[in-house]
Amino acid sequence: MTSIIVGAVISAVFFKERFGRPRIVAAALVVAGIGLMLHAG
């Protein structure tokens, strides 16, 4: 699950891809989902 965030960071740092609002929102949703799963379990 966190591979999405790691992949986005790697692409921004090494491949100079933009880290715009859509990626920030997607990363926040992933983090929120992980938090919900940890809280529920």
PQR file with spaces between the fields and no chain letter, atoms N, CA, C, O and H, PARSE charges and radii, in Angstrom:
ATOM       1  N    MET     1       0.816   -1.198    0.000 -0.4000 1.5000
ATOM       2  CA   MET     1       0.000    0.000    0.000 -0.0000 2.0000
ATOM       3  C    MET     1       0.855    1.256    0.000  0.5500 1.7000
ATOM       4  O    MET     1       0.583    2.197   -0.745 -0.5500 1.4000
ATOM       5  N    THR     2       1.859    1.272    0.808 -0.4000 1.5000
ATOM       6  CA   THR     2       2.697    2.459    0.851 -0.0000 2.0000
ATOM       7  C    THR     2       3.603    2.544   -0.368  0.5500 1.7000
ATOM       8  O    THR     2       4.285    3.551   -0.562 -0.5500 1.4000
ATOM       9  H    THR     2       2.080    0.507    1.413  0.4000 1.0000
ATOM      10  N    SER     3       3.618    1.504   -1.189 -0.4000 1.5000
ATOM      11  CA   SER     3       4.441    1.550   -2.396 -0.0000 2.0000
ATOM      12  C    SER     3       3.963    2.648   -3.342  0.5500 1.7000
ATOM      13  O    SER     3       4.756    3.163   -4.131 -0.5500 1.4000
ATOM      14  H    SER     3       3.064    0.687   -1.031  0.4000 1.0000
ATOM      15  N    ILE     4       2.696    3.013   -3.280 -0.4000 1.5000
ATOM      16  CA   ILE     4       2.179    4.105   -4.105 -0.0000 2.0000
ATOM      17  C    ILE     4       2.867    5.408   -3.725  0.5500 1.7000
ATOM      18  O    ILE     4       3.286    6.176   -4.591 -0.5500 1.4000
ATOM      19  H    ILE     4       2.052    2.594   -2.639  0.4000 1.0000
ATOM      20  N    ILE     5       2.980    5.647   -2.437 -0.4000 1.5000
ATOM      21  CA   ILE     5       3.612    6.872   -1.954 -0.0000 2.0000
ATOM      22  C    ILE     5       5.101    6.846   -2.273  0.5500 1.7000
ATOM      23  O    ILE     5       5.653    7.837   -2.751 -0.5500 1.4000
ATOM      24  H    ILE     5       2.640    5.023   -1.733  0.4000 1.0000
ATOM      25  N    VAL     6       5.751    5.722   -2.011 -0.4000 1.5000
ATOM      26  CA   VAL     6       7.183    5.607   -2.283 -0.0000 2.0000
ATOM      27  C    VAL     6       7.459    5.772   -3.778  0.5500 1.7000
ATOM      28  O    VAL     6       8.422    6.436   -4.164 -0.5500 1.4000
ATOM      29  H    VAL     6       5.303    4.917   -1.622  0.4000 1.0000
ATOM      30  N    GLY     7       6.630    5.179   -4.604 -0.4000 1.5000
ATOM      31  CA   GLY     7       6.801    5.314   -6.051 -0.0000 2.0000
ATOM      32  C    GLY     7       6.633    6.755   -6.516  0.5500 1.7000
ATOM      33  O    GLY     7       7.366    7.213   -7.393 -0.5500 1.4000
ATOM      34  H    GLY     7       5.848    4.640   -4.291  0.4000 1.0000
ATOM      35  N    ALA     8       5.688    7.461   -5.944 -0.4000 1.5000
ATOM      36  CA   ALA     8       5.485    8.864   -6.312 -0.0000 2.0000
ATOM      37  C    ALA     8       6.672    9.717   -5.896  0.5500 1.7000
ATOM      38  O    ALA     8       7.096   10.602   -6.639 -0.5500 1.4000
ATOM      39  H    ALA     8       5.093    7.089   -5.232  0.4000 1.0000
ATOM      40  N    VAL     9       7.209    9.455   -4.708 -0.4000 1.5000
ATOM      41  CA   VAL     9       8.371   10.218   -4.244 -0.0000 2.0000
ATOM      42  C    VAL     9       9.596    9.917   -5.109  0.5500 1.7000
ATOM      43  O    VAL     9      10.336   10.826   -5.484 -0.5500 1.4000
ATOM      44  H    VAL     9       6.864    8.736   -4.104  0.4000 1.0000
ATOM      45  N    ILE    10       9.802    8.647   -5.420 -0.4000 1.5000
ATOM      46  CA   ILE    10      10.944    8.277   -6.266 -0.0000 2.0000
ATOM      47  C    ILE    10      10.825    8.918   -7.644  0.5500 1.7000
ATOM      48  O    ILE    10      11.811    9.422   -8.183 -0.5500 1.4000
ATOM      49  H    ILE    10       9.201    7.908   -5.115  0.4000 1.0000
ATOM      50  N    SER    11       9.620    8.900   -8.216 -0.4000 1.5000
ATOM      51  CA   SER    11       9.459    9.504   -9.542 -0.0000 2.0000
ATOM      52  C    SER    11       9.675   11.010   -9.494  0.5500 1.7000
ATOM      53  O    SER    11      10.197   11.586  -10.449 -0.5500 1.4000
ATOM      54  H    SER    11       8.820    8.490   -7.778  0.4000 1.0000
ATOM      55  N    ALA    12       9.287   11.653   -8.410 -0.4000 1.5000
ATOM      56  CA   ALA    12       9.497   13.099   -8.295 -0.0000 2.0000
ATOM      57  C    ALA    12      10.970   13.429   -8.096  0.5500 1.7000
ATOM      58  O    ALA    12      11.472   14.396   -8.667 -0.5500 1.4000
ATOM      59  H    ALA    12       8.863   11.185   -7.634  0.4000 1.0000
ATOM      60  N    VAL    13      11.663   12.633   -7.290 -0.4000 1.5000
ATOM      61  CA   VAL    13      13.059   12.941   -6.972 -0.0000 2.0000
ATOM      62  C    VAL    13      13.995   12.530   -8.107  0.5500 1.7000
ATOM      63  O    VAL    13      14.817   13.333   -8.547 -0.5500 1.4000
ATOM      64  H    VAL    13      11.255   11.847   -6.825  0.4000 1.0000
ATOM      65  N    PHE    14      13.883   11.307   -8.581 -0.4000 1.5000
ATOM      66  CA   PHE    14      14.850   10.791   -9.541 -0.0000 2.0000
ATOM      67  C    PHE    14      14.491   11.085  -10.997  0.5500 1.7000
ATOM      68  O    PHE    14      15.382   11.288  -11.822 -0.5500 1.4000
ATOM      69  H    PHE    14      13.215   10.655   -8.224  0.4000 1.0000
ATOM      70  N    PHE    15      13.202   11.110  -11.321 -0.4000 1.5000
ATOM      71  CA   PHE    15      12.789   11.300  -12.702 -0.0000 2.0000
ATOM      72  C    PHE    15      12.235   12.688  -12.969  0.5500 1.7000
ATOM      73  O    PHE    15      11.771   12.976  -14.072 -0.5500 1.4000
ATOM      74  H    PHE    15      12.478   10.945  -10.651  0.4000 1.0000
ATOM      75  N    LYS    16      12.282   13.554  -11.951 -0.4000 1.5000
ATOM      76  CA   LYS    16      11.871   14.957  -12.068 -0.0000 2.0000
ATOM      77  C    LYS    16      10.424   15.107  -12.533  0.5500 1.7000
ATOM      78  O    LYS    16      10.093   16.066  -13.231 -0.5500 1.4000
ATOM      79  H    LYS    16      12.659   13.320  -11.055  0.4000 1.0000
ATOM      80  N    GLU    17       9.560   14.163  -12.148 -0.4000 1.5000
ATOM      81  CA   GLU    17       8.145   14.293  -12.473 -0.0000 2.0000
ATOM      82  C    GLU    17       7.488   15.255  -11.496  0.5500 1.7000
ATOM      83  O    GLU    17       7.945   15.431  -10.367 -0.5500 1.4000
ATOM      84  H    GLU    17       9.830   13.385  -11.581  0.4000 1.0000
ATOM      85  N    ARG    18       6.418   15.868  -11.949 -0.4000 1.5000
ATOM      86  CA   ARG    18       5.722   16.823  -11.098 -0.0000 2.0000
ATOM      87  C    ARG    18       5.018   16.092   -9.959  0.5500 1.7000
ATOM      88  O    ARG    18       4.485   14.997  -10.140 -0.5500 1.4000
ATOM      89  H    ARG    18       6.047   15.725  -12.867  0.4000 1.0000
ATOM      90  N    PHE    19       5.026   16.709   -8.801 -0.4000 1.5000
ATOM      91  CA   PHE    19       4.327   16.162   -7.636 -0.0000 2.0000
ATOM      92  C    PHE    19       3.212   17.143   -7.314  0.5500 1.7000
ATOM      93  O    PHE    19       3.259   17.861   -6.315 -0.5500 1.4000
ATOM      94  H    PHE    19       5.459   17.599   -8.654  0.4000 1.0000
ATOM      95  N    GLY    20       2.201   17.157   -8.188 -0.4000 1.5000
ATOM      96  CA   GLY    20       1.133   18.142   -8.090 -0.0000 2.0000
ATOM      97  C    GLY    20       0.030   17.738   -7.133  0.5500 1.7000
ATOM      98  O    GLY    20       0.150   16.774   -6.377 -0.5500 1.4000
ATOM      99  H    GLY    20       2.163   16.574   -8.999  0.4000 1.0000
ATOM     100  N    ARG    21      -1.036   18.494   -7.187 -0.4000 1.5000
ATOM     101  CA   ARG    21      -2.170   18.290   -6.288 -0.0000 2.0000
ATOM     102  C    ARG    21      -2.774   16.894   -6.391  0.5500 1.7000
ATOM     103  O    ARG    21      -3.078   16.307   -5.353 -0.5500 1.4000
ATOM     104  H    ARG    21      -1.134   19.277   -7.801  0.4000 1.0000
ATOM     105  N    PRO    22      -2.965   16.328   -7.582 -0.5600 1.5000
ATOM     106  CA   PRO    22      -3.550   14.981   -7.643  0.2800 2.0000
ATOM     107  C    PRO    22      -2.732   13.926   -6.897  0.5500 1.7000
ATOM     108  O    PRO    22      -3.296   13.053   -6.237 -0.5500 1.4000
ATOM     109  N    ARG    23      -1.418   14.005   -7.001 -0.4000 1.5000
ATOM     110  CA   ARG    23      -0.578   13.025   -6.287 -0.0000 2.0000
ATOM     111  C    ARG    23      -0.601   13.266   -4.792  0.5500 1.7000
ATOM     112  O    ARG    23      -0.573   12.316   -4.009 -0.5500 1.4000
ATOM     113  H    ARG    23      -0.960   14.714   -7.537  0.4000 1.0000
ATOM     114  N    ILE    24      -0.653   14.524   -4.388 -0.4000 1.5000
ATOM     115  CA   ILE    24      -0.720   14.823   -2.960 -0.0000 2.0000
ATOM     116  C    ILE    24      -2.035   14.306   -2.381  0.5500 1.7000
ATOM     117  O    ILE    24      -2.056   13.738   -1.289 -0.5500 1.4000
ATOM     118  H    ILE    24      -0.676   15.295   -5.023  0.4000 1.0000
ATOM     119  N    VAL    25      -3.127   14.502   -3.113 -0.4000 1.5000
ATOM     120  CA   VAL    25      -4.430   14.009   -2.657 -0.0000 2.0000
ATOM     121  C    VAL    25      -4.431   12.487   -2.607  0.5500 1.7000
ATOM     122  O    VAL    25      -4.938   11.899   -1.651 -0.5500 1.4000
ATOM     123  H    VAL    25      -3.110   14.963   -4.000  0.4000 1.0000
ATOM     124  N    ALA    26      -3.870   11.844   -3.627 -0.4000 1.5000
ATOM     125  CA   ALA    26      -3.822   10.383   -3.649 -0.0000 2.0000
ATOM     126  C    ALA    26      -2.982    9.852   -2.481  0.5500 1.7000
ATOM     127  O    ALA    26      -3.362    8.875   -1.837 -0.5500 1.4000
ATOM     128  H    ALA    26      -3.458   12.321   -4.403  0.4000 1.0000
ATOM     129  N    ALA    27      -1.852   10.490   -2.214 -0.4000 1.5000
ATOM     130  CA   ALA    27      -1.012   10.059   -1.095 -0.0000 2.0000
ATOM     131  C    ALA    27      -1.739   10.248    0.229  0.5500 1.7000
ATOM     132  O    ALA    27      -1.638    9.403    1.118 -0.5500 1.4000
ATOM     133  H    ALA    27      -1.543   11.284   -2.737  0.4000 1.0000
ATOM     134  N    ALA    28      -2.466   11.342    0.366 -0.4000 1.5000
ATOM     135  CA   ALA    28      -3.222   11.580    1.596 -0.0000 2.0000
ATOM     136  C    ALA    28      -4.322   10.540    1.775  0.5500 1.7000
ATOM     137  O    ALA    28      -4.583   10.096    2.892 -0.5500 1.4000
ATOM     138  H    ALA    28      -2.548   12.029   -0.357  0.4000 1.0000
ATOM     139  N    LEU    29      -4.964   10.154    0.681 -0.4000 1.5000
ATOM     140  CA   LEU    29      -6.000    9.120    0.772 -0.0000 2.0000
ATOM     141  C    LEU    29      -5.409    7.777    1.173  0.5500 1.7000
ATOM     142  O    LEU    29      -6.013    7.036    1.948 -0.5500 1.4000
ATOM     143  H    LEU    29      -4.752   10.515   -0.227  0.4000 1.0000
ATOM     144  N    VAL    30      -4.240    7.465    0.651 -0.4000 1.5000
ATOM     145  CA   VAL    30      -3.581    6.211    1.024 -0.0000 2.0000
ATOM     146  C    VAL    30      -3.241    6.219    2.510  0.5500 1.7000
ATOM     147  O    VAL    30      -3.486    5.239    3.213 -0.5500 1.4000
ATOM     148  H    VAL    30      -3.750    8.067    0.021  0.4000 1.0000
ATOM     149  N    VAL    31      -2.679    7.323    2.982 -0.4000 1.5000
ATOM     150  CA   VAL    31      -2.322    7.421    4.387 -0.0000 2.0000
ATOM     151  C    VAL    31      -3.566    7.343    5.272  0.5500 1.7000
ATOM     152  O    VAL    31      -3.550    6.696    6.319 -0.5500 1.4000
ATOM     153  H    VAL    31      -2.480    8.119    2.410  0.4000 1.0000
ATOM     154  N    ALA    32      -4.642    8.005    4.847 -0.4000 1.5000
ATOM     155  CA   ALA    32      -5.893    7.947    5.611 -0.0000 2.0000
ATOM     156  C    ALA    32      -6.448    6.517    5.646  0.5500 1.7000
ATOM     157  O    ALA    32      -6.938    6.068    6.682 -0.5500 1.4000
ATOM     158  H    ALA    32      -4.655    8.531    3.996  0.4000 1.0000
ATOM     159  N    GLY    33      -6.373    5.816    4.532 -0.4000 1.5000
ATOM     160  CA   GLY    33      -6.844    4.438    4.490 -0.0000 2.0000
ATOM     161  C    GLY    33      -6.029    3.524    5.381  0.5500 1.7000
ATOM     162  O    GLY    33      -6.576    2.648    6.051 -0.5500 1.4000
ATOM     163  H    GLY    33      -5.975    6.181    3.691  0.4000 1.0000
ATOM     164  N    ILE    34      -4.729    3.726    5.389 -0.4000 1.5000
ATOM     165  CA   ILE    34      -3.870    2.918    6.273 -0.0000 2.0000
ATOM     166  C    ILE    34      -4.215    3.206    7.717  0.5500 1.7000
ATOM     167  O    ILE    34      -4.301    2.290    8.535 -0.5500 1.4000
ATOM     168  H    ILE    34      -4.284    4.437    4.844  0.4000 1.0000
ATOM     169  N    GLY    35      -4.413    4.483    8.036 -0.4000 1.5000
ATOM     170  CA   GLY    35      -4.785    4.853    9.406 -0.0000 2.0000
ATOM     171  C    GLY    35      -6.101    4.231    9.824  0.5500 1.7000
ATOM     172  O    GLY    35      -6.233    3.771   10.958 -0.5500 1.4000
ATOM     173  H    GLY    35      -4.343    5.227    7.372  0.4000 1.0000
ATOM     174  N    LEU    36      -7.078    4.209    8.927 -0.4000 1.5000
ATOM     175  CA   LEU    36      -8.369    3.596    9.246 -0.0000 2.0000
ATOM     176  C    LEU    36      -8.234    2.104    9.468  0.5500 1.7000
ATOM     177  O    LEU    36      -8.861    1.553   10.373 -0.5500 1.4000
ATOM     178  H    LEU    36      -6.970    4.582    8.006  0.4000 1.0000
ATOM     179  N    MET    37      -7.423    1.440    8.653 -0.4000 1.5000
ATOM     180  CA   MET    37      -7.239   -0.001    8.829 -0.0000 2.0000
ATOM     181  C    MET    37      -6.531   -0.317   10.132  0.5500 1.7000
ATOM     182  O    MET    37      -6.878   -1.284   10.810 -0.5500 1.4000
ATOM     183  H    MET    37      -6.913    1.887    7.917  0.4000 1.0000
ATOM     184  N    LEU    38      -5.547    0.483   10.487 -0.4000 1.5000
ATOM     185  CA   LEU    38      -4.845    0.251   11.741 -0.0000 2.0000
ATOM     186  C    LEU    38      -5.736    0.527   12.944  0.5500 1.7000
ATOM     187  O    LEU    38      -5.658   -0.164   13.960 -0.5500 1.4000
ATOM     188  H    LEU    38      -5.265    1.268    9.936  0.4000 1.0000
ATOM     189  N    HIS    39      -6.575    1.531   12.820 -0.4000 1.5000
ATOM     190  CA   HIS    39      -7.483    1.883   13.918 -0.0000 2.0000
ATOM     191  C    HIS    39      -8.578    0.827   14.099  0.5500 1.7000
ATOM     192  O    HIS    39      -8.962    0.508   15.225 -0.5500 1.4000
ATOM     193  H    HIS    39      -6.639    2.093   11.995  0.4000 1.0000
ATOM     194  N    ALA    40      -9.068    0.294   12.995 -0.4000 1.5000
ATOM     195  CA   ALA    40     -10.150   -0.695   13.073 -0.0000 2.0000
ATOM     196  C    ALA    40      -9.648   -2.066   13.499  0.5500 1.7000
ATOM     197  O    ALA    40     -10.392   -2.845   14.095 -0.5500 1.4000
ATOM     198  H    ALA    40      -8.756    0.552   12.081  0.4000 1.0000
ATOM     199  N    GLY    41      -8.413   -2.358   13.201 -0.4000 1.5000
ATOM     200  CA   GLY    41      -7.903   -3.703   13.461 -0.0000 2.0000
ATOM     201  C    GLY    41      -7.176   -3.736   14.740  0.5500 1.7000
ATOM     202  O    GLY    41      -6.670   -4.786   15.136 -0.5500 1.4000
ATOM     203  H    GLY    41      -7.809   -1.726   12.717  0.4000 1.0000
